[in-house]
Amino acid sequence: MKAILVVLFLFISLLIQAQELELVDIHYSISPIQTNTSHEYIQQGSIKLRYPILAGQRNQFLIGPTYDIMWIGNTINDHQALHGLSMQVAWQRKIRSNLSFSWLFTPGIYSDFKDISGEDFRFSTAFRMKHAISEKTSVGFGIGYARQFFGNVLMPFLEIDWKINDRWSISGLFPIRPKIEYLVTKRLTLGTQIQVDNSSSRLSTEYNESQIVQFKQWNAQLYADWKLYKNLYFSLIAGYVFRRKVQVFTKDTKVPWTLFTIPIGGERTAIRTIADNGYLLQAGLSIKLKR
């Protein structure tokens, strides 16, 4: 998801890139989900701000807050909103002209904001090494880690930036966010990508006994990115969500380690579960610096 339960995968994708820096991003998405008793919708909204406080020859450093909101539906959470408020810190060090190291850290509060406490705090982090093979090709590798309410999530990845020609490119983090793009005009880019989500939020201690909501899915997307004016862009995404599962667990339910969305040692017993695929539609505005 692109709201509160998506922490790990989106912040990894916001590594300080050589080609693009996204300073502001606002988006809203909706996806239908079928339960045993009703047809509902998962709705998500997000506002992200990023500000580079250091942009030297060897070191780049940026910070920025993110606010996320999500409505899952009556079956899981009685139509209550889940919120996320986090701060992203990103640092890139150029070791030599063709080799760089990046580190990200994202602490935050993720809950229904009914009675906020230290129980609602969690964090994510990621490390990456990237090597430029040529002006058009670079490769990297890294690992993302999230301390979720249900346990630990690991996301190893390979990164590829390959500008095939003036119009076609392959880039992203494999397997968690690979993408292919085609430059139609200087103002319009079309692309396709796969995205993975696996994260969690905590419900009220007073009303819900600190239960945990876990959200995990894989989705395939087609998107269009229009340059409206100078650095202002409008994006539209249409996709299909597959392997989606939303579950509620007691606060003591733990999965010690999860690889991507696969729990090591098997699934745990949930209080409530929705497992359903569906279509996804998202629209957004962003301010980007193309470099």
C-alpha positions in Angstrom: 0.0 0.0 0.0 1.1 3.5 -0.4 -0.2 4.7 2.9 0.5 3.7 6.5 1.1 0.0 6.1 3.6 0.2 3.3 6.6 1.6 5.1 9.5 -0.6 4.0 9.0 -0.8 0.3 8.3 2.9 -0.5 11.1 4.3 1.6 13.6 1.9 -0.1 12.5 3.2 -3.5 13.2 6.8 -2.4 16.9 6.3 -2.2 18.8 9.4 -3.3 18.8 8.8 -7.1 21.2 10.2 -9.7 18.3 10.8 -12.1 15.5 12.1 -9.9 14.7 13.5 -6.5 11.1 13.7 -5.4 10.6 16.6 -3.1 6.8 16.4 -2.6 4.3 13.6 -3.3 0.6 13.6 -2.6 -1.6 10.6 -3.8 -4.8 8.7 -3.2 -5.6 5.2 -4.1 -8.6 2.9 -4.0 -9.0 -0.9 -4.4 -12.0 -3.1 -4.0 -11.9 -6.1 -1.6 -14.5 -8.8 -1.2 -15.3 -10.3 2.2 -17.6 -13.1 3.2 -20.5 -10.7 3.9 -19.8 -7.5 1.8 -18.0 -5.8 -1.0 -15.7 -3.1 0.5 -12.9 -0.8 -0.6 -9.4 -0.2 0.7 -8.6 3.5 0.5 -5.2 5.1 1.1 -3.8 8.6 1.1 -0.3 9.9 1.6 1.6 13.2 1.8 5.4 13.0 1.7 7.9 15.9 1.9 11.6 15.5 1.2 14.3 18.2 1.7 18.0 17.9 0.8 19.9 19.6 3.6 23.3 18.6 2.1 24.2 18.1 -1.5 27.9 18.0 -1.7 30.2 16.3 -4.2 30.7 13.2 -1.9 27.9 13.4 0.6 24.1 13.9 0.1 21.7 14.0 3.0 17.9 14.5 3.0 15.2 14.4 5.6 11.4 14.6 5.4 8.1 13.7 7.1 5.4 11.5 5.8 1.7 11.3 6.8 -0.3 8.3 5.7 -4.0 7.3 6.2 -5.8 4.2 5.3 -9.4 2.8 5.6 -9.6 -1.0 5.3 -13.4 -1.4 5.8 -15.9 -2.6 8.4 -14.8 -6.3 8.5 -11.3 -5.5 9.7 -11.5 -2.3 11.6 -15.1 -1.0 11.8 -14.3 1.7 9.2 -11.8 3.3 11.5 -8.9 5.1 9.9 -5.3 3.9 10.4 -2.6 6.5 10.5 1.1 6.7 10.1 3.4 9.6 11.0 7.1 9.1 10.2 10.4 10.9 9.5 12.7 9.6 6.8 16.4 10.2 7.0 18.6 9.3 3.9 22.3 9.6 3.4 24.5 8.8 0.4 28.2 8.7 0.4 30.2 8.6 -2.8 33.1 6.3 -2.1 34.7 7.0 -5.5 33.4 8.3 -8.9 31.6 5.1 -9.8 30.8 3.6 -6.4 28.3 4.9 -3.7 26.8 3.7 -0.4 23.3 4.7 0.8 21.6 4.4 4.2 18.0 5.1 5.1 16.2 5.2 8.4 12.5 5.7 8.9 11.1 5.7 12.5 7.4 6.4 13.0 4.1 6.0 14.8 1.6 3.7 13.2 -1.8 3.2 14.8 -5.4 4.3 14.9 -4.3 7.3 16.9 -6.9 6.6 19.6 -4.4 6.4 22.5 -0.9 6.8 21.3 1.9 5.2 23.3 5.3 3.7 22.9 3.7 0.5 21.7 2.8 2.4 18.4 6.4 3.0 17.5 8.3 1.0 14.9 11.1 1.6 12.4 12.6 0.6 9.0 16.1 0.8 7.6 17.9 -0.1 4.4 21.5 -0.2 3.1 22.7 -0.2 -0.5 25.9 -0.3 -2.5 25.7 0.9 -6.1 28.3 0.7 -8.9 28.2 2.7 -12.2 29.4 0.4 -15.0 28.9 3.1 -17.7 27.1 6.4 -18.2 24.0 4.4 -19.1 24.2 1.4 -16.8 24.6 0.9 -13.0 24.0 -2.0 -10.7 23.6 -2.3 -6.9 22.6 -4.5 -4.1 21.2 -4.0 -0.6 18.9 -5.2 2.1 15.9 -3.6 3.8 14.9 -4.4 7.3 11.6 -3.5 9.1 10.9 -4.0 12.8 7.1 -4.6 12.4 4.6 -5.1 15.2 4.3 -8.8 14.2 8.1 -9.4 13.9 11.0 -8.8 11.6 10.9 -8.4 7.8 13.9 -8.7 5.5 14.0 -7.5 1.9 17.2 -8.3 0.0 17.3 -6.7 -3.4 19.3 -6.1 -6.5 19.1 -2.6 -8.2 19.5 -2.0 -11.9 19.5 1.3 -13.8 19.8 0.6 -17.5 19.1 3.3 -20.0 18.6 1.2 -23.1 18.2 4.1 -25.5 16.7 7.6 -25.5 13.2 6.2 -24.8 13.5 2.9 -23.1 14.8 2.2 -19.6 14.8 -0.6 -17.0 15.3 0.3 -13.4 14.3 -0.4 -9.8 14.8 -2.8 -7.0 14.4 -6.5 -7.9 12.2 -8.3 -6.9 10.4 -5.7 -4.8 10.0 -2.8 -7.2 11.3 -3.4 -10.7 10.0 -1.1 -13.5 10.2 -0.6 -17.2 9.6 3.0 -18.6 9.0 4.4 -22.1 9.5 8.1 -22.8 6.7 9.1 -25.1 7.5 12.8 -25.2 9.5 15.1 -23.0 6.4 15.6 -20.8 4.9 12.0 -20.8 6.4 8.8 -19.5 4.6 5.4 -19.5 5.7 2.5 -17.4 5.0 -0.8 -15.7 6.1 -2.0 -12.4 5.6 -4.6 -9.6 5.4 -3.5 -6.0 5.5 -5.5 -2.7 3.9 -4.4 0.6 4.2 -6.0 4.0 3.8 -4.0 7.1 1.6 -3.3 10.2 -0.3 -1.0 12.4 -1.4 -1.2 16.0 -5.0 -0.6 17.2 -6.1 1.1 20.4 -5.0 -0.3 23.7 -8.2 0.8 25.4 -10.7 -0.3 22.8 -9.0 -3.1 20.9 -6.4 -4.5 23.3 -3.4 -3.4 21.2 -4.4 -5.8 18.4 -2.1 -5.7 15.3 -3.3 -5.2 11.7 -1.0 -6.8 9.1 -1.2 -5.9 5.4 0.7 -7.7 2.7 0.3 -7.9 -1.0 2.0 -8.0 -4.4 0.6 -5.8 -7.2 1.3 -5.2 -10.9 0.9 -1.7 -12.2 0.7 0.3 -15.4 1.3 4.1 -14.9 1.6 7.4 -16.7 3.6 10.3 -15.5 2.8 13.8 -17.0 4.9 16.9 -16.6 2.3 19.6 -16.1 4.5 22.6 -15.4 8.2 22.9 -14.7 8.8 20.5 -11.8 5.1 19.6 -11.2 4.0 16.1 -12.3 0.7 14.3 -12.3 0.6 10.5 -12.1 -2.1 7.9 -12.8 -1.8 4.2 -11.9 -4.0 1.3 -12.9 -3.0 -2.1 -11.5 -4.1 -5.4 -10.2 -3.4 -6.6 -6.6 -2.6 -10.2 -6.2 -1.6 -12.3 -3.2 -3.3 -9.8 -0.9 -4.0 -10.7 2.7 -5.2 -8.4 5.6 -5.2 -9.9 9.0 -5.8 -8.9 12.7 -3.7 -10.6 15.4 -3.5 -10.4 19.2 -0.7 -8.1 20.4 1.4 -11.1 21.5 1.3 -12.9 18.1 4.8 -12.9 16.6 6.4 -14.1 13.4 10.1 -14.0 14.3 11.3 -13.5 10.7 9.6 -12.9 7.4 11.3 -12.8 4.0 9.4 -10.4 1.7 5.8 -11.6 2.5 6.7 -15.2 3.4 6.7 -16.0 7.1 9.6 -18.2 8.1 8.1 -21.1 10.1 4.6 -20.8 8.8 1.5 -18.6 9.2 0.1 -17.6 12.6 -3.5 -17.9 13.7 -5.4 -14.6 13.1 -8.5 -13.2 14.8 -9.8 -12.0 11.4 -8.6 -12.5 7.8 -9.5 -11.1 4.4 -7.7 -12.8 1.5 -8.9 -11.3 -1.8 -7.4 -9.9 -5.0 -8.6 -6.8 -6.8 -8.0 -3.8 -9.1 -6.1 -0.7 -8.0 -6.5 2.9 -9.1 -4.3 5.7 -7.9 -3.8 9.4 -8.8 -1.1 11.7 -7.5 0.7 15.0 -7.7 4.5 15.4 -7.1 7.3 17.9 -7.4 10.5 16.3 -8.8 13.9 17.5 -9.6 15.2 15.8 -12.7 19.0 15.6 -12.7 
